[in-house]
Amino acid sequence: MPRRKLRSQGEVVERCQALGDELRAALQRLPDDDPAVVDAVWRGEALGTLLWALQLIELPPYDEPFAPEEVAGVELGEARLRDGEEIELERESARLWHWRARTTELQAAGNVELPERYATFDQLIAATAMRGFEQGVLPAPMRGDFRAYGKVYRQLTPEQHTEAHSIAVERQHALNWLCGEGRSWDDVPLDT
């Protein structure tokens, strides 16, 4: 995977401040089903990921969201950006979790061409899960699939899939931005 120039620690701290302000304002409006409030609360995943990159909090598994109130209250004074290699590995993990969520949607839609060497989605998923585990970016596979919520990913409920997808998207967004993808926070590519 090509190594990109990380954004500066100052840029990351500044982005955390903006996301934190947005999250705190959204939390004050809860319960509110306004899409802007919901989006701001979900961006707490991106904030948490950047706080992890600054070594201020631990990154939960991809089936466990950050607690929005906790990430909104993190002080930035002791921030120190992690090593670029560690960030790149986590970025690959986020990309794979996002890929797995999108694969579930593609399977449901049908009519998707698989790479020639795979006869089924299950073969492709199993190979990807094992390769990610061997590279140290995914947990050990469970019955040929990603392990999430204590079961195989293909058995997630619609609510669990939605949550896992949202977690992966927000974390990948934050890590791609941190690794220099996109001109600004608002145009970060999320290719899988």
C-alpha positions as CSV (number, residue, x, y, z in Angstrom):
1,M,0.0,0.0,0.0
2,P,1.5,3.4,-1.0
3,R,2.6,5.5,1.9
4,R,1.2,9.0,1.9
5,K,2.2,12.1,3.8
6,L,0.2,12.4,7.0
7,R,-1.6,15.6,7.8
8,S,0.2,17.6,10.5
9,Q,-0.6,17.1,14.2
10,G,-1.8,20.7,14.2
11,E,-4.3,20.0,11.4
12,V,-5.5,16.9,13.2
13,V,-6.0,18.7,16.5
14,E,-7.9,21.5,14.6
15,R,-10.2,18.9,12.9
16,C,-10.8,17.3,16.3
17,Q,-11.8,20.6,17.8
18,A,-14.3,21.3,14.9
19,L,-15.7,17.8,15.1
20,G,-15.9,18.0,18.9
21,D,-17.8,21.3,18.8
22,E,-20.2,19.8,16.2
23,L,-20.7,16.7,18.3
24,R,-21.3,18.6,21.6
25,A,-23.9,20.8,19.9
26,A,-25.7,17.7,18.4
27,L,-25.7,15.9,21.8
28,Q,-27.4,18.9,23.3
29,R,-30.2,18.5,20.8
30,L,-30.9,14.8,21.5
31,P,-33.3,13.2,21.2
32,D,-33.8,14.8,17.8
33,D,-34.2,12.9,14.5
34,D,-33.0,15.8,12.4
35,P,-30.6,14.3,9.8
36,A,-28.0,17.0,10.6
37,V,-28.0,15.9,14.3
38,V,-27.8,12.2,13.5
39,D,-24.9,12.9,11.0
40,A,-23.1,14.9,13.7
41,V,-23.4,12.1,16.3
42,W,-22.2,9.6,13.8
43,R,-19.2,11.8,13.0
44,G,-18.3,11.1,16.6
45,E,-16.8,7.9,15.1
46,A,-14.5,10.0,12.9
47,L,-13.6,12.1,15.9
48,G,-12.8,9.1,18.0
49,T,-10.6,7.7,15.3
50,L,-8.7,10.9,15.1
51,L,-8.4,11.0,18.9
52,W,-7.0,7.4,18.6
53,A,-4.5,8.7,16.0
54,L,-3.4,11.3,18.5
55,Q,-2.9,8.6,21.2
56,L,-5.7,10.1,23.4
57,I,-8.1,7.1,23.5
58,E,-8.3,3.4,22.5
59,L,-10.0,2.3,19.3
60,P,-12.9,-0.1,20.0
61,P,-13.5,-3.0,17.7
62,Y,-15.5,-2.3,14.4
63,D,-18.7,-3.7,16.0
64,E,-18.6,-1.3,18.9
65,P,-19.1,2.4,18.4
66,F,-17.3,5.1,20.4
67,A,-19.4,6.6,23.2
68,P,-20.2,10.0,21.8
69,E,-20.3,11.7,25.2
70,E,-16.8,10.3,26.0
71,V,-15.2,11.4,22.7
72,A,-16.8,14.8,22.9
73,G,-15.1,15.4,26.3
74,V,-11.6,14.3,25.5
75,E,-9.0,17.0,26.2
76,L,-6.4,17.6,23.4
77,G,-3.5,18.8,25.5
78,E,-1.5,15.6,25.5
79,A,-1.9,14.8,21.8
80,R,0.9,13.1,20.0
81,L,0.4,11.7,16.5
82,R,0.9,7.9,16.1
83,D,3.5,6.4,13.8
84,G,2.5,6.6,10.1
85,E,2.8,2.8,9.7
86,E,0.4,2.2,12.5
87,I,-2.1,4.6,11.1
88,E,-1.8,3.0,7.6
89,L,-2.5,-0.4,9.1
90,E,-5.6,0.9,10.8
91,R,-6.6,2.6,7.6
92,E,-6.5,-0.8,5.8
93,S,-8.6,-2.3,8.5
94,A,-11.2,0.4,8.1
95,R,-11.2,-0.1,4.4
96,L,-11.7,-3.8,4.7
97,W,-14.6,-3.4,7.2
98,H,-16.2,-0.9,4.8
99,W,-15.7,-3.3,2.0
100,R,-17.4,-6.1,4.0
101,A,-20.4,-3.9,4.7
102,R,-20.7,-2.9,1.0
103,T,-20.3,-6.6,0.0
104,T,-23.4,-7.4,2.0
105,E,-25.3,-4.8,0.1
106,L,-24.0,-6.0,-3.2
107,Q,-25.0,-9.6,-2.4
108,A,-28.5,-8.4,-1.5
109,A,-28.8,-6.5,-4.8
110,G,-27.6,-9.5,-6.9
111,N,-26.2,-9.3,-10.4
112,V,-22.6,-8.5,-9.4
113,E,-19.7,-10.0,-11.2
114,L,-17.1,-11.7,-9.0
115,P,-13.4,-11.9,-9.9
116,E,-12.8,-15.0,-12.0
117,R,-11.0,-17.0,-9.3
118,Y,-14.0,-16.9,-7.0
119,A,-17.2,-18.9,-7.7
120,T,-19.2,-17.3,-4.8
121,F,-19.2,-14.3,-2.6
122,D,-18.6,-16.6,0.4
123,Q,-15.2,-17.7,-1.2
124,L,-14.2,-14.1,-1.8
125,I,-15.2,-13.0,1.7
126,A,-13.4,-16.0,3.3
127,A,-10.2,-15.3,1.3
128,T,-10.3,-11.6,2.2
129,A,-11.0,-12.3,5.9
130,M,-8.1,-14.7,6.1
131,R,-5.7,-12.4,4.2
132,G,-6.7,-9.5,6.5
133,F,-6.0,-11.6,9.5
134,E,-2.7,-12.8,8.2
135,Q,-1.7,-9.1,7.6
136,G,-2.7,-8.2,11.1
137,V,-5.5,-5.8,10.2
138,L,-8.5,-8.0,10.9
139,P,-9.4,-10.3,13.8
140,A,-9.4,-14.1,13.3
141,P,-12.1,-15.1,10.9
142,M,-15.2,-17.0,12.1
143,R,-16.4,-19.7,9.8
144,G,-15.0,-18.0,6.7
145,D,-16.2,-14.5,7.5
146,F,-15.5,-11.4,9.5
147,R,-16.4,-11.7,13.2
148,A,-18.8,-9.1,14.4
149,Y,-21.2,-8.9,17.3
150,G,-20.1,-12.4,18.4
151,K,-21.2,-14.0,15.2
152,V,-20.3,-14.2,11.5
153,Y,-20.9,-11.0,9.6
154,R,-23.3,-12.6,7.1
155,Q,-25.7,-13.3,10.1
156,L,-25.9,-9.7,11.3
157,T,-29.4,-8.3,11.8
158,P,-30.2,-5.3,9.6
159,E,-29.7,-3.0,12.6
160,Q,-26.3,-4.5,13.3
161,H,-25.2,-4.3,9.7
162,T,-26.3,-0.6,9.5
163,E,-24.3,0.2,12.7
164,A,-21.2,-1.7,11.5
165,H,-21.4,0.0,8.1
166,S,-21.7,3.5,9.7
167,I,-18.7,2.8,12.0
168,A,-16.6,1.6,9.1
169,V,-17.5,4.5,6.9
170,E,-16.7,7.2,9.5
171,R,-13.5,5.6,10.6
172,Q,-12.3,5.1,7.0
173,H,-13.2,8.7,6.3
174,A,-11.1,10.0,9.2
175,L,-8.1,7.8,8.3
176,N,-8.2,8.5,4.6
177,W,-8.3,12.3,5.4
178,L,-5.5,11.8,7.9
179,C,-3.4,10.1,5.2
180,G,-3.8,13.0,2.8
181,E,-6.7,11.7,0.7
182,G,-8.9,14.4,-0.7
183,R,-8.4,18.2,-0.9
184,S,-10.5,18.8,2.2
185,W,-12.5,17.0,4.9
186,D,-15.6,17.2,2.7
187,D,-14.2,15.5,-0.4
188,V,-12.4,12.4,1.1
189,P,-12.7,9.4,-1.2
190,L,-14.1,6.2,0.4
191,D,-13.1,3.6,-2.2
192,T,-13.2,0.0,-1.1
